[in-house]
Amino acid sequence: MNIAMQRLARPVVRAGHGNRLRIAARLLLPVALLEVALWAPLRVGILFGVAALWYMAYQLWHAAGTAREMGLGVRGLLQHSWMVGVTLLGSALILATAYFTGTLHRLWGLQNPLWAVVGYVVWALVQEFMLQCFCMRMLRAMVSRVSALLLSGVIFAVAHLPNPSLTLVTFFAGVGFTALYARKKNLYVVALIHAVLGLTLAVSAPDAWFHNMSVGRDFDFAKTPPAAVAATMPRVR
């Protein structure tokens, strides 16, 4: 088991080695597969999404390093859990504000959202695995740390097109998550923070702002005209 985890965690490439075009191709292939997954019909999209995740996992499996270096170990989880607590506190304040301003609503309109919450937490972990463990390592092999940080935000934002408000928010979120991961090296903490913030945004922001967090094939511009968004913005008196 230890050998398997070590193989899984080995870095895909080493900074300063290899052909940049080849590395870029290895990065862009799964990103393109994910975009197809988001825009194609659901059944086809699932196949492309699984293919993208498999490709990333396969590349990481044949890399070199340790699970701890990738943030896949449990060591440090309790040490950094206070950040999740702070995030929960901030989330509670946002939810309270949404309640008193009348924007609080059911998660995606579901009567029983428990399984949706569980699914979103798992999906947040998968997203962070793809962004941090794979994409960020590829980027660091090609560009500087700061450039890689910004480009990770771009990749994360592109995955949320064509939702304009969500795309903007996720750019900054992607940069923030990546900076946190680079500093703390614990994927689970970053994923939990991602999940808490995402779920909070989904139930507290007016629907016209983020259109139920829909992206790709599920987004419909006709349902969120600019006038509808402007009507939900707070007014200064």
C-alpha positions in Angstrom: 0.0 0.0 0.0 2.8 2.4 0.9 4.5 1.7 -2.4 1.3 2.3 -4.3 0.8 5.7 -2.5 4.4 6.7 -3.3 3.9 5.9 -6.9 0.7 7.9 -7.0 2.3 10.9 -5.4 5.4 11.2 -7.5 5.5 14.6 -9.4 4.6 14.4 -13.0 7.5 16.5 -14.2 10.4 18.4 -12.8 10.7 22.1 -13.3 13.3 23.0 -15.9 13.4 19.6 -17.6 11.6 18.3 -20.7 10.0 20.0 -23.6 7.5 22.8 -22.7 5.3 22.1 -25.7 5.1 18.4 -24.7 4.3 19.4 -21.1 1.6 21.9 -22.3 0.0 19.2 -24.4 -0.1 16.8 -21.4 -1.8 19.6 -19.5 -4.2 20.7 -22.1 -5.5 17.3 -23.1 -7.4 16.5 -19.9 -8.5 20.2 -19.6 -10.0 19.8 -23.1 -11.6 16.5 -22.1 -13.2 18.2 -19.1 -14.6 21.0 -21.3 -16.2 18.5 -23.6 -17.6 16.8 -20.6 -19.2 20.0 -19.4 -20.7 20.9 -22.8 -21.6 17.5 -24.3 -24.9 15.7 -23.6 -24.8 14.2 -20.1 -24.1 10.6 -21.0 -21.3 11.5 -23.3 -20.0 14.1 -20.8 -19.7 11.5 -18.1 -17.5 9.4 -20.4 -15.2 12.4 -21.2 -15.1 13.4 -17.5 -14.0 9.9 -16.5 -11.4 9.9 -19.2 -10.0 13.2 -18.0 -9.8 12.0 -14.4 -8.3 8.7 -15.5 -5.6 10.4 -17.6 -4.6 12.7 -14.7 -4.5 9.8 -12.2 -2.5 7.7 -14.7 0.1 10.4 -15.2 0.4 10.9 -11.4 0.7 7.1 -10.9 3.8 7.0 -13.1 5.4 10.1 -11.5 7.9 10.2 -8.7 7.5 11.5 -5.1 5.5 10.8 -2.0 1.9 11.0 -1.0 2.7 13.6 1.7 4.3 15.9 -1.0 1.0 15.9 -2.8 -1.1 16.6 0.3 -2.8 13.2 0.2 -1.6 12.2 3.6 -3.7 12.8 6.8 -0.7 14.3 8.6 -1.4 17.9 9.3 -5.1 17.6 8.8 -5.9 18.3 12.4 -3.2 20.9 12.6 -4.8 23.0 9.8 -8.4 22.1 10.7 -8.8 25.6 12.4 -8.9 27.1 8.9 -12.0 25.0 8.1 -13.5 26.2 11.4 -12.8 29.9 10.4 -14.5 29.2 7.1 -17.5 27.7 8.8 -17.8 30.8 11.0 -17.6 33.0 7.9 -20.2 30.9 6.2 -22.5 31.2 9.2 -22.2 35.0 9.0 -23.0 35.0 5.3 -26.0 32.7 5.8 -27.3 34.9 8.6 -27.0 37.9 6.3 -28.8 36.1 3.5 -31.6 35.1 5.9 -32.2 38.7 7.1 -32.0 40.1 3.6 -34.3 37.5 2.2 -31.9 35.9 -0.3 -31.5 32.6 1.5 -33.0 29.7 -0.4 -33.0 25.9 -0.8 -29.9 24.3 -2.3 -30.7 24.1 -6.0 -34.4 24.0 -5.1 -34.1 20.5 -3.6 -36.5 19.4 -0.9 -33.9 16.9 0.6 -30.5 18.2 -0.3 -28.4 15.9 1.9 -27.1 13.7 -0.9 -26.5 16.8 -3.0 -24.3 18.2 -0.2 -22.4 14.9 0.1 -22.0 14.8 -3.7 -20.7 18.4 -3.8 -18.1 17.7 -1.1 -16.8 14.7 -3.0 -16.8 16.8 -6.2 -14.9 19.6 -4.5 -12.2 17.0 -3.5 -12.1 15.8 -7.1 -11.8 19.3 -8.5 -9.0 20.2 -6.1 -7.2 16.9 -6.9 -7.2 17.8 -10.6 -6.3 21.4 -10.1 -3.6 21.1 -7.4 -2.1 17.6 -7.8 -2.1 17.6 -11.6 -2.6 21.1 -13.2 -0.5 23.1 -10.8 2.4 20.6 -11.1 2.3 20.8 -14.8 2.2 24.6 -14.7 5.2 24.8 -12.3 7.2 22.8 -14.8 6.7 25.5 -17.4 6.4 28.9 -15.7 7.2 30.7 -12.5 5.4 30.2 -9.2 3.4 33.4 -9.6 2.5 32.7 -13.2 1.4 29.2 -12.3 -0.8 30.6 -9.5 -2.6 32.9 -11.9 -2.9 30.3 -14.6 -4.4 27.9 -12.1 -7.1 30.5 -11.5 -7.7 30.8 -15.3 -8.0 27.0 -15.6 -10.5 26.9 -12.7 -12.5 29.8 -14.2 -12.6 28.3 -17.7 -14.3 25.2 -16.2 -17.1 27.4 -15.0 -17.9 29.1 -18.4 -20.2 30.5 -19.6 -21.6 31.6 -16.2 -20.2 35.2 -16.1 -20.4 35.9 -12.4 -19.3 32.4 -11.4 -16.4 32.5 -13.8 -15.1 35.7 -12.3 -15.5 34.5 -8.7 -13.9 31.1 -9.5 -10.8 32.8 -10.9 -10.1 34.4 -7.6 -11.2 31.3 -5.8 -8.8 29.2 -7.9 -5.9 31.4 -7.1 -6.8 31.4 -3.4 -7.2 27.6 -3.2 -3.9 27.1 -5.0 -2.0 29.5 -2.8 -3.5 27.8 0.3 -2.5 24.4 -1.0 1.0 25.5 -1.8 1.4 26.8 1.7 -0.3 24.1 3.7 0.1 21.0 1.4 -3.1 19.4 2.5 -5.6 18.6 -0.2 -8.4 17.7 2.2 -8.3 21.0 4.0 -8.5 22.9 0.8 -11.3 20.7 -0.5 -13.3 21.2 2.6 -12.9 25.0 2.5 -13.9 24.8 -1.2 -17.0 22.8 -0.4 -18.1 25.0 2.5 -17.7 28.2 0.4 -19.4 26.7 -2.6 -22.4 25.5 -0.7 -22.7 28.7 1.1 -22.7 30.7 -2.1 -25.2 28.3 -3.7 -27.9 28.9 -1.0 -27.2 32.6 0.0 -26.7 34.5 -3.3 -29.7 35.5 -5.4 -30.4 32.9 -8.1 -30.0 35.6 -10.8 -26.4 36.2 -9.8 -25.1 32.7 -10.3 -28.0 30.9 -12.0 -28.0 28.0 -9.5 -24.2 27.6 -10.1 -24.9 26.1 -13.5 -22.1 25.9 -16.1 -21.6 24.4 -19.6 -24.6 22.8 -21.2 -26.8 23.6 -18.2 -26.4 27.3 -18.4 -29.1 29.3 -20.1 -28.5 33.0 -20.8 -32.2 33.6 -21.5 -33.0 32.9 -17.8 -30.5 35.4 -16.5 -30.7 38.6 -18.6 -28.6 41.6 -17.3 -31.8 43.3 -16.2 -32.6 40.4 -13.9 -29.2 40.5 -12.3 -29.3 44.3 -11.9 -32.7 44.0 -10.2 -31.2 41.8 -7.4 -28.2 44.0 -6.7 -28.5 46.0 -3.4 -29.2 49.6 -3.9 -27.5 52.5 -2.2 -29.9 54.9 -0.5 
